[in-house]
Amino acid sequence: MSKLTAIQQEIQLVLSQVDEKLLIEAAALIRGKKRIFVVGEGRSGLMAKSFAMRLMHLGATVYVVGETITPSISSEDMLIAISGSGKTKSVIWTAETAHKLGCSVLVLTTDPSSPLVEEATDTICIPASTKYRKATEAKSIQPLGSLFDQCAHIVFDAICLNFAEINAIGFEEAFKRHSNME
């Protein structure tokens, strides 16, 4: 079996276990918030940044936690926090702060009993493997948390598709917000 086929099969197995209803609900939650903030570290953080970019293309006001232009968060806002293990300290601390301020906190993780989930108002579990390779995690030929990151990217894209549909935003409108300085 080719590596591409093996990776596709791993992704398919994980995504078949994600509740698509939660992705529709997540899009509706995002629509109802004034601003969206995303946080994650490492490759998961890159998936969060990719998601933030696409939400911006779709008309959302979105910020990446830790960037120099990110304002303070308020109870009218939403934090979307991603950590495969749900144990990344900086992500947990950010979620704790947002939660204490009365923000909605959507968490994407593999572990529904993780410390990060304790700060969540909503959770999307992506049952992929992480760098810890627990016996309960999906098996993967890929290094570290690659399978989680790939699946998170697709889950984020599905949320964006739902968000675009709810808001009746098509390709042309999204393209108008795409960078024109490249």
C-alpha positions as CSV (number, residue, x, y, z in Angstrom):
1,M,0.0,0.0,0.0
2,S,1.3,3.4,-0.9
3,K,2.0,6.0,1.9
4,L,-0.7,8.3,0.4
5,T,-3.3,5.6,0.5
6,A,-2.4,4.7,4.1
7,I,-2.6,8.3,5.2
8,Q,-6.0,8.7,3.4
9,Q,-7.3,5.6,5.1
10,E,-6.2,6.8,8.5
11,I,-7.9,10.2,7.9
12,Q,-11.1,8.5,6.7
13,L,-11.2,6.3,9.8
14,V,-10.8,9.2,12.2
15,L,-13.2,11.6,10.4
16,S,-15.9,8.9,10.1
17,Q,-16.1,9.1,14.0
18,V,-16.5,12.9,14.2
19,D,-20.1,14.0,14.7
20,E,-20.9,16.3,11.8
21,K,-23.8,17.8,13.7
22,L,-21.2,19.4,16.0
23,L,-19.6,21.0,13.0
24,I,-22.9,22.6,12.0
25,E,-23.5,23.7,15.6
26,A,-19.9,25.2,15.8
27,A,-20.5,27.3,12.6
28,A,-23.8,28.6,14.2
29,L,-22.0,29.4,17.4
30,I,-19.3,31.3,15.5
31,R,-21.9,33.3,13.6
32,G,-23.5,34.4,16.9
33,K,-20.3,35.9,18.3
34,K,-18.9,39.4,17.9
35,R,-15.3,38.2,17.5
36,I,-13.5,34.9,17.2
37,F,-10.1,34.2,18.8
38,V,-8.1,31.1,18.1
39,V,-5.2,29.5,20.0
40,G,-3.0,26.5,19.6
41,E,0.7,25.6,19.7
42,G,3.0,23.9,17.2
43,R,1.3,22.3,14.2
44,S,-2.1,22.5,15.9
45,G,-1.5,26.2,16.2
46,L,-0.8,26.3,12.5
47,M,-4.1,24.6,11.9
48,A,-5.8,27.3,14.1
49,K,-4.1,30.0,12.1
50,S,-5.3,28.5,8.8
51,F,-8.8,28.3,10.2
52,A,-8.6,32.0,11.3
53,M,-7.5,33.0,7.8
54,R,-10.4,31.2,6.2
55,L,-12.9,32.6,8.7
56,M,-11.6,36.1,7.8
57,H,-12.2,35.3,4.1
58,L,-15.8,34.4,5.1
59,G,-16.4,37.7,6.8
60,A,-15.7,36.9,10.5
61,T,-13.7,39.2,12.7
62,V,-11.0,36.8,13.9
63,Y,-7.7,37.0,15.8
64,V,-4.9,34.7,16.7
65,V,-4.0,34.8,20.4
66,G,-0.4,35.9,20.8
67,E,-0.1,38.1,17.7
68,T,0.8,41.7,18.4
69,I,-2.5,43.1,17.0
70,T,-4.8,40.8,19.0
71,P,-7.1,42.8,21.3
72,S,-8.5,41.8,24.7
73,I,-11.3,39.3,24.7
74,S,-14.7,39.8,26.2
75,S,-17.8,37.9,27.1
76,E,-19.3,38.7,23.6
77,D,-16.5,36.8,22.0
78,M,-15.5,33.2,21.4
79,L,-12.2,31.3,21.9
80,I,-11.5,28.3,19.8
81,A,-8.7,26.3,21.4
82,I,-6.9,23.3,19.8
83,S,-4.6,20.8,21.4
84,G,-4.4,17.1,20.4
85,S,-3.6,16.0,23.9
86,G,-5.6,18.7,25.6
87,K,-2.6,19.2,28.0
88,T,-0.8,22.1,26.3
89,K,-0.3,24.5,29.2
90,S,-0.4,27.8,27.3
91,V,-3.6,26.7,25.5
92,I,-5.2,25.6,28.8
93,W,-4.2,28.9,30.5
94,T,-5.8,30.9,27.6
95,A,-9.0,28.9,27.8
96,E,-9.1,29.3,31.6
97,T,-8.8,33.1,31.1
98,A,-11.5,33.2,28.4
99,H,-13.8,31.0,30.5
100,K,-13.4,33.2,33.6
101,L,-14.3,36.3,31.4
102,G,-17.5,34.6,30.4
103,C,-16.5,33.7,26.8
104,S,-17.7,30.7,24.9
105,V,-14.8,28.2,24.5
106,L,-14.8,25.7,21.8
107,V,-12.2,23.0,22.2
108,L,-10.8,20.6,19.5
109,T,-8.9,17.7,21.0
110,T,-8.6,13.9,21.0
111,D,-9.2,13.5,24.8
112,P,-12.7,14.3,26.1
113,S,-11.3,14.0,29.7
114,S,-8.4,16.3,29.2
115,P,-7.7,19.5,31.4
116,L,-8.5,21.7,28.3
117,V,-12.0,20.2,28.0
118,E,-12.7,21.3,31.6
119,E,-12.6,24.9,30.3
120,A,-14.8,24.2,27.3
121,T,-18.4,25.2,26.7
122,D,-18.4,23.0,23.6
123,T,-16.0,20.3,22.5
124,I,-15.3,18.5,19.2
125,C,-13.4,15.3,19.8
126,I,-11.2,14.1,16.9
127,P,-10.2,10.6,17.8
128,A,-6.8,10.6,16.1
129,S,-3.4,9.7,17.4
130,T,-1.2,12.2,19.2
131,K,2.5,12.3,20.0
132,Y,1.7,10.4,23.2
133,R,0.4,7.3,21.3
134,K,-2.0,6.1,24.1
135,A,-3.5,2.7,23.6
136,T,-6.9,4.3,23.2
137,E,-5.8,6.5,20.3
138,A,-6.1,5.6,16.6
139,K,-3.1,3.8,15.2
140,S,-1.0,5.7,12.7
141,I,2.1,5.2,10.5
142,Q,2.7,9.0,10.7
143,P,5.0,10.8,13.1
144,L,3.8,12.5,16.3
145,G,0.4,14.2,15.9
146,S,0.3,14.4,12.2
147,L,-3.0,12.5,11.9
148,F,-4.7,14.8,14.5
149,D,-3.4,17.9,12.7
150,Q,-4.6,16.7,9.3
151,C,-8.0,15.8,10.6
152,A,-8.3,19.1,12.5
153,H,-7.6,21.0,9.3
154,I,-10.4,19.1,7.5
155,V,-12.8,19.6,10.5
156,F,-12.0,23.3,10.5
157,D,-12.7,23.4,6.7
158,A,-16.0,21.7,7.2
159,I,-16.9,24.3,9.9
160,C,-16.0,27.0,7.4
161,L,-18.2,25.4,4.7
162,N,-21.1,25.4,7.2
163,F,-20.4,29.0,8.2
164,A,-20.4,30.1,4.6
165,E,-23.7,28.3,3.9
166,I,-25.4,29.8,7.0
167,N,-24.2,33.3,5.9
168,A,-24.8,32.7,2.2
169,I,-21.2,33.6,1.4
170,G,-20.0,32.3,-2.0
171,F,-16.6,32.0,-3.6
172,E,-16.7,35.5,-5.2
173,E,-17.5,37.3,-1.9
174,A,-14.8,35.3,0.0
175,F,-12.3,35.9,-2.8
176,K,-12.8,39.7,-2.4
177,R,-11.3,39.4,1.1
178,H,-8.3,37.3,0.0
179,S,-5.0,39.1,0.1
180,N,-4.3,41.2,-2.9
181,M,-0.7,42.1,-1.9
182,E,1.0,38.9,-3.1
